[in-house]
Amino acid sequence: MDLQVILNIVLIFGMIYFVVRRYIIASKFADYMIKNGGEEIEFIKENKLSFSECVKLINKKYNIGLVNSFSVVNCIREM
């Protein structure tokens, strides 16, 4: 095979690996936030902000994705 084709295949597999790894780390961090709350996310329990504003703030602050932010806010509000 051509060297360029081999390098492209390695690059594609590397990108897939890092995307999956980032998703796993973000979901583990979301689970950690749900279990260990902390003072930096107390604004969720106070219900001063709307649900969507809380999701946007969590996503902006921690950059874990909208789905994980939604899960965090939903679980903390249910507690």
PDB file of N, CA, C and O in Angstrom:
ATOM      1  N   MET A   1       0.833  -1.191   0.000  1.00  0.00           N
ATOM      2  CA  MET A   1       0.000   0.000   0.000  1.00  0.00           C
ATOM      3  C   MET A   1       0.872   1.248   0.000  1.00  0.00           C
ATOM      4  O   MET A   1       2.037   1.233   0.399  1.00  0.00           O
ATOM      5  N   ASP A   2       0.290   2.264  -0.440  1.00  0.00           N
ATOM      6  CA  ASP A   2       0.975   3.537  -0.476  1.00  0.00           C
ATOM      7  C   ASP A   2       1.123   4.083   0.947  1.00  0.00           C
ATOM      8  O   ASP A   2       0.217   3.932   1.766  1.00  0.00           O
ATOM      9  N   LEU A   3       2.219   4.693   1.232  1.00  0.00           N
ATOM     10  CA  LEU A   3       2.496   5.236   2.564  1.00  0.00           C
ATOM     11  C   LEU A   3       1.461   6.286   2.967  1.00  0.00           C
ATOM     12  O   LEU A   3       1.069   6.361   4.131  1.00  0.00           O
ATOM     13  N   GLN A   4       1.029   7.077   2.023  1.00  0.00           N
ATOM     14  CA  GLN A   4       0.050   8.123   2.315  1.00  0.00           C
ATOM     15  C   GLN A   4      -1.296   7.524   2.736  1.00  0.00           C
ATOM     16  O   GLN A   4      -1.961   8.067   3.618  1.00  0.00           O
ATOM     17  N   VAL A   5      -1.697   6.431   2.127  1.00  0.00           N
ATOM     18  CA  VAL A   5      -2.948   5.766   2.492  1.00  0.00           C
ATOM     19  C   VAL A   5      -2.848   5.204   3.905  1.00  0.00           C
ATOM     20  O   VAL A   5      -3.792   5.313   4.686  1.00  0.00           O
ATOM     21  N   ILE A   6      -1.724   4.612   4.229  1.00  0.00           N
ATOM     22  CA  ILE A   6      -1.517   4.058   5.573  1.00  0.00           C
ATOM     23  C   ILE A   6      -1.563   5.170   6.615  1.00  0.00           C
ATOM     24  O   ILE A   6      -2.187   5.010   7.664  1.00  0.00           O
ATOM     25  N   LEU A   7      -0.914   6.284   6.339  1.00  0.00           N
ATOM     26  CA  LEU A   7      -0.925   7.407   7.274  1.00  0.00           C
ATOM     27  C   LEU A   7      -2.331   7.982   7.439  1.00  0.00           C
ATOM     28  O   LEU A   7      -2.709   8.375   8.543  1.00  0.00           O
ATOM     29  N   ASN A   8      -3.099   8.037   6.371  1.00  0.00           N
ATOM     30  CA  ASN A   8      -4.481   8.521   6.468  1.00  0.00           C
ATOM     31  C   ASN A   8      -5.330   7.597   7.325  1.00  0.00           C
ATOM     32  O   ASN A   8      -6.141   8.067   8.123  1.00  0.00           O
ATOM     33  N   ILE A   9      -5.156   6.296   7.173  1.00  0.00           N
ATOM     34  CA  ILE A   9      -5.905   5.332   7.985  1.00  0.00           C
ATOM     35  C   ILE A   9      -5.533   5.472   9.453  1.00  0.00           C
ATOM     36  O   ILE A   9      -6.410   5.450  10.318  1.00  0.00           O
ATOM     37  N   VAL A  10      -4.256   5.614   9.744  1.00  0.00           N
ATOM     38  CA  VAL A  10      -3.808   5.801  11.126  1.00  0.00           C
ATOM     39  C   VAL A  10      -4.378   7.094  11.695  1.00  0.00           C
ATOM     40  O   VAL A  10      -4.796   7.125  12.852  1.00  0.00           O
ATOM     41  N   LEU A  11      -4.401   8.142  10.913  1.00  0.00           N
ATOM     42  CA  LEU A  11      -4.950   9.423  11.349  1.00  0.00           C
ATOM     43  C   LEU A  11      -6.445   9.315  11.648  1.00  0.00           C
ATOM     44  O   LEU A  11      -6.915   9.859  12.648  1.00  0.00           O
ATOM     45  N   ILE A  12      -7.178   8.633  10.812  1.00  0.00           N
ATOM     46  CA  ILE A  12      -8.621   8.462  11.030  1.00  0.00           C
ATOM     47  C   ILE A  12      -8.882   7.674  12.301  1.00  0.00           C
ATOM     48  O   ILE A  12      -9.732   8.058  13.103  1.00  0.00           O
ATOM     49  N   PHE A  13      -8.157   6.567  12.497  1.00  0.00           N
ATOM     50  CA  PHE A  13      -8.342   5.787  13.719  1.00  0.00           C
ATOM     51  C   PHE A  13      -7.941   6.581  14.960  1.00  0.00           C
ATOM     52  O   PHE A  13      -8.579   6.459  16.006  1.00  0.00           O
ATOM     53  N   GLY A  14      -6.900   7.383  14.852  1.00  0.00           N
ATOM     54  CA  GLY A  14      -6.491   8.233  15.968  1.00  0.00           C
ATOM     55  C   GLY A  14      -7.548   9.265  16.319  1.00  0.00           C
ATOM     56  O   GLY A  14      -7.805   9.516  17.497  1.00  0.00           O
ATOM     57  N   MET A  15      -8.157   9.857  15.318  1.00  0.00           N
ATOM     58  CA  MET A  15      -9.212  10.844  15.566  1.00  0.00           C
ATOM     59  C   MET A  15     -10.424  10.191  16.217  1.00  0.00           C
ATOM     60  O   MET A  15     -11.008  10.752  17.143  1.00  0.00           O
ATOM     61  N   ILE A  16     -10.803   9.014  15.741  1.00  0.00           N
ATOM     62  CA  ILE A  16     -11.934   8.296  16.342  1.00  0.00           C
ATOM     63  C   ILE A  16     -11.629   7.963  17.794  1.00  0.00           C
ATOM     64  O   ILE A  16     -12.490   8.111  18.661  1.00  0.00           O
ATOM     65  N   TYR A  17     -10.411   7.516  18.060  1.00  0.00           N
ATOM     66  CA  TYR A  17     -10.009   7.183  19.429  1.00  0.00           C
ATOM     67  C   TYR A  17     -10.134   8.395  20.349  1.00  0.00           C
ATOM     68  O   TYR A  17     -10.677   8.282  21.448  1.00  0.00           O
ATOM     69  N   PHE A  18      -9.640   9.550  19.912  1.00  0.00           N
ATOM     70  CA  PHE A  18      -9.667  10.734  20.767  1.00  0.00           C
ATOM     71  C   PHE A  18     -11.079  11.296  20.949  1.00  0.00           C
ATOM     72  O   PHE A  18     -11.384  11.851  22.005  1.00  0.00           O
ATOM     73  N   VAL A  19     -11.931  11.166  19.956  1.00  0.00           N
ATOM     74  CA  VAL A  19     -13.317  11.620  20.102  1.00  0.00           C
ATOM     75  C   VAL A  19     -14.041  10.752  21.123  1.00  0.00           C
ATOM     76  O   VAL A  19     -14.751  11.268  21.986  1.00  0.00           O
ATOM     77  N   VAL A  20     -13.865   9.441  21.028  1.00  0.00           N
ATOM     78  CA  VAL A  20     -14.504   8.528  21.985  1.00  0.00           C
ATOM     79  C   VAL A  20     -13.947   8.760  23.378  1.00  0.00           C
ATOM     80  O   VAL A  20     -14.699   8.743  24.353  1.00  0.00           O
ATOM     81  N   ARG A  21     -12.667   8.971  23.487  1.00  0.00           N
ATOM     82  CA  ARG A  21     -12.029   9.214  24.788  1.00  0.00           C
ATOM     83  C   ARG A  21     -12.561  10.497  25.425  1.00  0.00           C
ATOM     84  O   ARG A  21     -12.817  10.532  26.628  1.00  0.00           O
ATOM     85  N   ARG A  22     -12.727  11.547  24.626  1.00  0.00           N
ATOM     86  CA  ARG A  22     -13.263  12.812  25.147  1.00  0.00           C
ATOM     87  C   ARG A  22     -14.696  12.632  25.633  1.00  0.00           C
ATOM     88  O   ARG A  22     -15.073  13.193  26.662  1.00  0.00           O
ATOM     89  N   TYR A  23     -15.494  11.861  24.910  1.00  0.00           N
ATOM     90  CA  TYR A  23     -16.871  11.609  25.318  1.00  0.00           C
ATOM     91  C   TYR A  23     -16.911  10.856  26.647  1.00  0.00           C
ATOM     92  O   TYR A  23     -17.718  11.183  27.517  1.00  0.00           O
ATOM     93  N   ILE A  24     -16.061   9.866  26.809  1.00  0.00           N
ATOM     94  CA  ILE A  24     -16.025   9.084  28.050  1.00  0.00           C
ATOM     95  C   ILE A  24     -15.617   9.964  29.222  1.00  0.00           C
ATOM     96  O   ILE A  24     -16.218   9.887  30.294  1.00  0.00           O
ATOM     97  N   ILE A  25     -14.606  10.795  29.031  1.00  0.00           N
ATOM     98  CA  ILE A  25     -14.146  11.683  30.103  1.00  0.00           C
ATOM     99  C   ILE A  25     -15.234  12.685  30.475  1.00  0.00           C
ATOM    100  O   ILE A  25     -15.442  12.953  31.659  1.00  0.00           O
ATOM    101  N   ALA A  26     -15.929  13.241  29.489  1.00  0.00           N
ATOM    102  CA  ALA A  26     -16.998  14.209  29.771  1.00  0.00           C
ATOM    103  C   ALA A  26     -18.146  13.557  30.531  1.00  0.00           C
ATOM    104  O   ALA A  26     -18.702  14.163  31.447  1.00  0.00           O
ATOM    105  N   SER A  27     -18.506  12.337  30.166  1.00  0.00           N
ATOM    106  CA  SER A  27     -19.613  11.679  30.867  1.00  0.00           C
ATOM    107  C   SER A  27     -19.210  11.295  32.290  1.00  0.00           C
ATOM    108  O   SER A  27     -20.037  11.358  33.200  1.00  0.00           O
ATOM    109  N   LYS A  28     -17.954  10.899  32.495  1.00  0.00           N
ATOM    110  CA  LYS A  28     -17.492  10.600  33.854  1.00  0.00           C
ATOM    111  C   LYS A  28     -17.465  11.867  34.706  1.00  0.00           C
ATOM    112  O   LYS A  28     -17.793  11.823  35.891  1.00  0.00           O
ATOM    113  N   PHE A  29     -17.075  12.994  34.111  1.00  0.00           N
ATOM    114  CA  PHE A  29     -17.063  14.252  34.841  1.00  0.00           C
ATOM    115  C   PHE A  29     -18.480  14.672  35.204  1.00  0.00           C
ATOM    116  O   PHE A  29     -18.712  15.199  36.292  1.00  0.00           O
ATOM    117  N   ALA A  30     -19.431  14.444  34.299  1.00  0.00           N
ATOM    118  CA  ALA A  30     -20.832  14.761  34.595  1.00  0.00           C
ATOM    119  C   ALA A  30     -21.337  13.905  35.757  1.00  0.00           C
ATOM    120  O   ALA A  30     -22.033  14.411  36.637  1.00  0.00           O
ATOM    121  N   ASP A  31     -20.996  12.627  35.767  1.00  0.00           N
ATOM    122  CA  ASP A  31     -21.383  11.756  36.884  1.00  0.00           C
ATOM    123  C   ASP A  31     -20.756  12.225  38.192  1.00  0.00           C
ATOM    124  O   ASP A  31     -21.398  12.193  39.242  1.00  0.00           O
ATOM    125  N   TYR A  32     -19.504  12.660  38.125  1.00  0.00           N
ATOM    126  CA  TYR A  32     -18.823  13.178  39.313  1.00  0.00           C
ATOM    127  C   TYR A  32     -19.533  14.424  39.840  1.00  0.00           C
ATOM    128  O   TYR A  32     -19.709  14.572  41.049  1.00  0.00           O
ATOM    129  N   MET A  33     -19.940  15.319  38.938  1.00  0.00           N
ATOM    130  CA  MET A  33     -20.631  16.535  39.362  1.00  0.00           C
ATOM    131  C   MET A  33     -21.970  16.213  40.009  1.00  0.00           C
ATOM    132  O   MET A  33     -22.371  16.873  40.967  1.00  0.00           O
ATOM    133  N   ILE A  34     -22.660  15.209  39.496  1.00  0.00           N
ATOM    134  CA  ILE A  34     -23.950  14.825  40.066  1.00  0.00           C
ATOM    135  C   ILE A  34     -23.768  14.281  41.476  1.00  0.00           C
ATOM    136  O   ILE A  34     -24.542  14.610  42.375  1.00  0.00           O
ATOM    137  N   LYS A  35     -22.753  13.454  41.671  1.00  0.00           N
ATOM    138  CA  LYS A  35     -22.545  12.817  42.976  1.00  0.00           C
ATOM    139  C   LYS A  35     -21.964  13.778  44.005  1.00  0.00           C
ATOM    140  O   LYS A  35     -22.331  13.717  45.179  1.00  0.00           O
ATOM    141  N   ASN A  36     -21.065  14.664  43.585  1.00  0.00           N
ATOM    142  CA  ASN A  36     -20.319  15.489  44.531  1.00  0.00           C
ATOM    143  C   ASN A  36     -20.639  16.974  44.433  1.00  0.00           C
ATOM    144  O   ASN A  36     -19.848  17.800  44.890  1.00  0.00           O
ATOM    145  N   GLY A  37     -21.757  17.328  43.858  1.00  0.00           N
ATOM    146  CA  GLY A  37     -22.251  18.705  43.763  1.00  0.00           C
ATOM    147  C   GLY A  37     -21.214  19.793  43.893  1.00  0.00           C
ATOM    148  O   GLY A  37     -20.627  20.211  42.894  1.00  0.00           O
ATOM    149  N   GLY A  38     -20.980  20.255  45.091  1.00  0.00           N
ATOM    150  CA  GLY A  38     -20.043  21.337  45.308  1.00  0.00           C
ATOM    151  C   GLY A  38     -20.745  22.682  45.314  1.00  0.00           C
ATOM    152  O   GLY A  38     -21.898  22.798  44.898  1.00  0.00           O
ATOM    153  N   GLU A  39     -20.041  23.691  45.788  1.00  0.00           N
ATOM    154  CA  GLU A  39     -20.635  25.022  45.894  1.00  0.00           C
ATOM    155  C   GLU A  39     -20.721  25.739  44.555  1.00  0.00           C
ATOM    156  O   GLU A  39     -21.524  26.660  44.407  1.00  0.00           O
ATOM    157  N   GLU A  40     -19.920  25.343  43.583  1.00  0.00           N
ATOM    158  CA  GLU A  40     -19.938  26.052  42.308  1.00  0.00           C
ATOM    159  C   GLU A  40     -21.180  25.757  41.473  1.00  0.00           C
ATOM    160  O   GLU A  40     -21.431  26.449  40.486  1.00  0.00           O
ATOM    161  N   ILE A  41     -21.964  24.743  41.849  1.00  0.00           N
ATOM    162  CA  ILE A  41     -23.205  24.472  41.121  1.00  0.00           C
ATOM    163  C   ILE A  41     -24.429  24.586  42.025  1.00  0.00           C
ATOM    164  O   ILE A  41     -25.469  23.991  41.741  1.00  0.00           O
ATOM    165  N   GLU A  42     -24.311  25.338  43.098  1.00  0.00           N
ATOM    166  CA  GLU A  42     -25.444  25.551  44.006  1.00  0.00           C
ATOM    167  C   GLU A  42     -26.560  26.362  43.355  1.00  0.00           C
ATOM    168  O   GLU A  42     -27.710  26.280  43.786  1.00  0.00           O
ATOM    169  N   PHE A  43     -26.239  27.141  42.327  1.00  0.00           N
ATOM    170  CA  PHE A  43     -27.262  27.956  41.677  1.00  0.00           C
ATOM    171  C   PHE A  43     -28.336  27.090  41.020  1.00  0.00           C
ATOM    172  O   PHE A  43     -29.435  27.573  40.748  1.00  0.00           O
ATOM    173  N   ILE A  44     -28.032  25.832  40.764  1.00  0.00           N
ATOM    174  CA  ILE A  44     -29.028  24.937  40.166  1.00  0.00           C
ATOM    175  C   ILE A  44     -30.110  24.599  41.186  1.00  0.00           C
ATOM    176  O   ILE A  44     -31.296  24.580  40.856  1.00  0.00           O
ATOM    177  N   LYS A  45     -29.700  24.331  42.424  1.00  0.00           N
ATOM    178  CA  LYS A  45     -30.657  23.956  43.462  1.00  0.00           C
ATOM    179  C   LYS A  45     -31.525  25.133  43.899  1.00  0.00           C
ATOM    180  O   LYS A  45     -32.644  24.932  44.371  1.00  0.00           O
ATOM    181  N   GLU A  46     -31.026  26.352  43.749  1.00  0.00           N
ATOM    182  CA  GLU A  46     -31.757  27.535  44.203  1.00  0.00           C
ATOM    183  C   GLU A  46     -32.940  27.892  43.307  1.00  0.00           C
ATOM    184  O   GLU A  46     -33.814  28.651  43.726  1.00  0.00           O
ATOM    185  N   ASN A  47     -32.988  27.368  42.095  1.00  0.00           N
ATOM    186  CA  ASN A  47     -34.077  27.611  41.140  1.00  0.00           C
ATOM    187  C   ASN A  47     -34.271  29.089  40.801  1.00  0.00           C
ATOM    188  O   ASN A  47     -35.383  29.499  40.470  1.00  0.00           O
ATOM    189  N   LYS A  48     -33.216  29.888  40.877  1.00  0.00           N
ATOM    190  CA  LYS A  48     -33.315  31.296  40.485  1.00  0.00           C
ATOM    191  C   LYS A  48     -33.260  31.444  38.964  1.00  0.00           C
ATOM    192  O   LYS A  48     -33.856  32.362  38.401  1.00  0.00           O
ATOM    193  N   LEU A  49     -32.551  30.546  38.316  1.00  0.00           N
ATOM    194  CA  LEU A  49     -32.421  30.585  36.861  1.00  0.00           C
ATOM    195  C   LEU A  49     -33.311  29.517  36.236  1.00  0.00           C
ATOM    196  O   LEU A  49     -33.666  28.533  36.885  1.00  0.00           O
ATOM    197  N   SER A  50     -33.660  29.718  34.991  1.00  0.00           N
ATOM    198  CA  SER A  50     -34.474  28.715  34.307  1.00  0.00           C
ATOM    199  C   SER A  50     -33.617  27.484  33.999  1.00  0.00           C
ATOM    200  O   SER A  50     -32.390  27.514  34.093  1.00  0.00           O
ATOM    201  N   PHE A  51     -34.293  26.422  33.635  1.00  0.00           N
ATOM    202  CA  PHE A  51     -33.613  25.160  33.351  1.00  0.00           C
ATOM    203  C   PHE A  51     -32.620  25.321  32.202  1.00  0.00           C
ATOM    204  O   PHE A  51     -31.481  24.865  32.296  1.00  0.00           O
ATOM    205  N   SER A  52     -33.048  25.965  31.124  1.00  0.00           N
ATOM    206  CA  SER A  52     -32.172  26.118  29.959  1.00  0.00           C
ATOM    207  C   SER A  52     -30.984  27.032  30.255  1.00  0.00           C
ATOM    208  O   SER A  52     -29.895  26.812  29.725  1.00  0.00           O
ATOM    209  N   GLU A  53     -31.174  28.047  31.088  1.00  0.00           N
ATOM    210  CA  GLU A  53     -30.055  28.915  31.459  1.00  0.00           C
ATOM    211  C   GLU A  53     -29.025  28.152  32.276  1.00  0.00           C
ATOM    212  O   GLU A  53     -27.822  28.341  32.094  1.00  0.00           O
ATOM    213  N   CYS A  54     -29.489  27.286  33.178  1.00  0.00           N
ATOM    214  CA  CYS A  54     -28.565  26.470  33.967  1.00  0.00           C
ATOM    215  C   CYS A  54     -27.767  25.529  33.073  1.00  0.00           C
ATOM    216  O   CYS A  54     -26.563  25.356  33.263  1.00  0.00           O
ATOM    217  N   VAL A  55     -28.442  24.922  32.098  1.00  0.00           N
ATOM    218  CA  VAL A  55     -27.755  24.018  31.169  1.00  0.00           C
ATOM    219  C   VAL A  55     -26.695  24.780  30.383  1.00  0.00           C
ATOM    220  O   VAL A  55     -25.580  24.288  30.213  1.00  0.00           O
ATOM    221  N   LYS A  56     -27.031  25.975  29.904  1.00  0.00           N
ATOM    222  CA  LYS A  56     -26.074  26.768  29.138  1.00  0.00           C
ATOM    223  C   LYS A  56     -24.881  27.181  29.992  1.00  0.00           C
ATOM    224  O   LYS A  56     -23.744  27.152  29.520  1.00  0.00           O
ATOM    225  N   LEU A  57     -25.129  27.566  31.249  1.00  0.00           N
ATOM    226  CA  LEU A  57     -24.027  27.972  32.125  1.00  0.00           C
ATOM    227  C   LEU A  57     -23.096  26.808  32.445  1.00  0.00           C
ATOM    228  O   LEU A  57     -21.875  26.965  32.430  1.00  0.00           O
ATOM    229  N   ILE A  58     -23.671  25.642  32.735  1.00  0.00           N
ATOM    230  CA  ILE A  58     -22.839  24.463  33.017  1.00  0.00           C
ATOM    231  C   ILE A  58     -22.016  24.096  31.790  1.00  0.00           C
ATOM    232  O   ILE A  58     -20.827  23.800  31.906  1.00  0.00           O
ATOM    233  N   ASN A  59     -22.635  24.115  30.625  1.00  0.00           N
ATOM    234  CA  ASN A  59     -21.910  23.776  29.400  1.00  0.00           C
ATOM    235  C   ASN A  59     -20.814  24.788  29.109  1.00  0.00           C
ATOM    236  O   ASN A  59     -19.723  24.414  28.678  1.00  0.00           O
ATOM    237  N   LYS A  60     -21.092  26.064  29.340  1.00  0.00           N
ATOM    238  CA  LYS A  60     -20.094  27.100  29.076  1.00  0.00           C
ATOM    239  C   LYS A  60     -18.932  27.023  30.067  1.00  0.00           C
ATOM    240  O   LYS A  60     -17.774  27.208  29.691  1.00  0.00           O
ATOM    241  N   LYS A  61     -19.249  26.750  31.329  1.00  0.00           N
ATOM    242  CA  LYS A  61     -18.216  26.736  32.358  1.00  0.00           C
ATOM    243  C   LYS A  61     -17.320  25.501  32.260  1.00  0.00           C
ATOM    244  O   LYS A  61     -16.099  25.610  32.369  1.00  0.00           O
ATOM    245  N   TYR A  62     -17.922  24.329  32.056  1.00  0.00           N
ATOM    246  CA  TYR A  62     -17.155  23.085  32.091  1.00  0.00           C
ATOM    247  C   TYR A  62     -16.941  22.455  30.727  1.00  0.00           C
ATOM    248  O   TYR A  62     -16.139  21.529  30.603  1.00  0.00           O
ATOM    249  N   ASN A  63     -17.638  22.932  29.695  1.00  0.00           N
ATOM    250  CA  ASN A  63     -17.479  22.453  28.323  1.00  0.00           C
ATOM    251  C   ASN A  63     -17.630  20.930  28.233  1.00  0.00           C
ATOM    252  O   ASN A  63     -16.770  20.245  27.679  1.00  0.00           O
ATOM    253  N   ILE A  64     -18.728  20.414  28.781  1.00  0.00           N
ATOM    254  CA  ILE A  64     -18.949  18.968  28.780  1.00  0.00           C
ATOM    255  C   ILE A  64     -20.030  18.549  27.797  1.00  0.00           C
ATOM    256  O   ILE A  64     -20.358  17.365  27.723  1.00  0.00           O
ATOM    257  N   GLY A  65     -20.583  19.468  27.053  1.00  0.00           N
ATOM    258  CA  GLY A  65     -21.604  19.143  26.071  1.00  0.00           C
ATOM    259  C   GLY A  65     -22.998  19.384  26.617  1.00  0.00           C
ATOM    260  O   GLY A  65     -23.228  19.339  27.825  1.00  0.00           O
ATOM    261  N   LEU A  66     -23.913  19.637  25.714  1.00  0.00           N
ATOM    262  CA  LEU A  66     -25.276  19.963  26.126  1.00  0.00           C
ATOM    263  C   LEU A  66     -25.989  18.774  26.754  1.00  0.00           C
ATOM    264  O   LEU A  66     -26.744  18.940  27.711  1.00  0.00           O
ATOM    265  N   VAL A  67     -25.755  17.577  26.224  1.00  0.00           N
ATOM    266  CA  VAL A  67     -26.440  16.398  26.765  1.00  0.00           C
ATOM    267  C   VAL A  67     -25.988  16.125  28.195  1.00  0.00           C
ATOM    268  O   VAL A  67     -26.816  15.865  29.068  1.00  0.00           O
ATOM    269  N   ASN A  68     -24.682  16.182  28.439  1.00  0.00           N
ATOM    270  CA  ASN A  68     -24.178  15.957  29.792  1.00  0.00           C
ATOM    271  C   ASN A  68     -24.604  17.084  30.733  1.00  0.00           C
ATOM    272  O   ASN A  68     -24.914  16.832  31.897  1.00  0.00           O
ATOM    273  N   SER A  69     -24.620  18.316  30.240  1.00  0.00           N
ATOM    274  CA  SER A  69     -25.084  19.436  31.065  1.00  0.00           C
ATOM    275  C   SER A  69     -26.552  19.276  31.422  1.00  0.00           C
ATOM    276  O   SER A  69     -26.955  19.545  32.554  1.00  0.00           O
ATOM    277  N   PHE A  70     -27.344  18.841  30.465  1.00  0.00           N
ATOM    278  CA  PHE A  70     -28.762  18.590  30.711  1.00  0.00           C
ATOM    279  C   PHE A  70     -28.936  17.514  31.781  1.00  0.00           C
ATOM    280  O   PHE A  70     -29.783  17.646  32.665  1.00  0.00           O
ATOM    281  N   SER A  71     -28.139  16.456  31.702  1.00  0.00           N
ATOM    282  CA  SER A  71     -28.226  15.375  32.692  1.00  0.00           C
ATOM    283  C   SER A  71     -27.867  15.867  34.086  1.00  0.00           C
ATOM    284  O   SER A  71     -28.526  15.510  35.062  1.00  0.00           O
ATOM    285  N   VAL A  72     -26.825  16.686  34.180  1.00  0.00           N
ATOM    286  CA  VAL A  72     -26.395  17.208  35.477  1.00  0.00           C
ATOM    287  C   VAL A  72     -27.492  18.067  36.094  1.00  0.00           C
ATOM    288  O   VAL A  72     -27.846  17.879  37.258  1.00  0.00           O
ATOM    289  N   VAL A  73     -28.028  19.001  35.330  1.00  0.00           N
ATOM    290  CA  VAL A  73     -29.055  19.900  35.860  1.00  0.00           C
ATOM    291  C   VAL A  73     -30.310  19.118  36.234  1.00  0.00           C
ATOM    292  O   VAL A  73     -30.911  19.375  37.277  1.00  0.00           O
ATOM    293  N   ASN A  74     -30.702  18.182  35.406  1.00  0.00           N
ATOM    294  CA  ASN A  74     -31.898  17.394  35.677  1.00  0.00           C
ATOM    295  C   ASN A  74     -31.742  16.566  36.950  1.00  0.00           C
ATOM    296  O   ASN A  74     -32.656  16.535  37.775  1.00  0.00           O
ATOM    297  N   CYS A  75     -30.621  15.905  37.123  1.00  0.00           N
ATOM    298  CA  CYS A  75     -30.410  15.075  38.316  1.00  0.00           C
ATOM    299  C   CYS A  75     -30.308  15.914  39.584  1.00  0.00           C
ATOM    300  O   CYS A  75     -30.827  15.523  40.630  1.00  0.00           O
ATOM    301  N   ILE A  76     -29.645  17.061  39.500  1.00  0.00           N
ATOM    302  CA  ILE A  76     -29.493  17.901  40.688  1.00  0.00           C
ATOM    303  C   ILE A  76     -30.827  18.533  41.074  1.00  0.00           C
ATOM    304  O   ILE A  76     -31.121  18.662  42.262  1.00  0.00           O
ATOM    305  N   ARG A  77     -31.631  18.925  40.102  1.00  0.00           N
ATOM    306  CA  ARG A  77     -32.943  19.506  40.422  1.00  0.00           C
ATOM    307  C   ARG A  77     -33.886  18.469  41.018  1.00  0.00           C
ATOM    308  O   ARG A  77     -34.760  18.826  41.809  1.00  0.00           O
ATOM    309  N   GLU A  78     -33.736  17.199  40.662  1.00  0.00           N
ATOM    310  CA  GLU A  78     -34.601  16.151  41.204  1.00  0.00           C
ATOM    311  C   GLU A  78     -34.262  15.812  42.646  1.00  0.00           C
ATOM    312  O   GLU A  78     -35.119  15.325  43.382  1.00  0.00           O
ATOM    313  N   MET A  79     -33.026  16.063  43.060  1.00  0.00           N
ATOM    314  CA  MET A  79     -32.595  15.708  44.418  1.00  0.00           C
ATOM    315  C   MET A  79     -33.273  16.563  45.452  1.00  0.00           C
ATOM    316  O   MET A  79     -33.027  16.399  46.647  1.00  0.00           O
TER     317      MET A  79
END
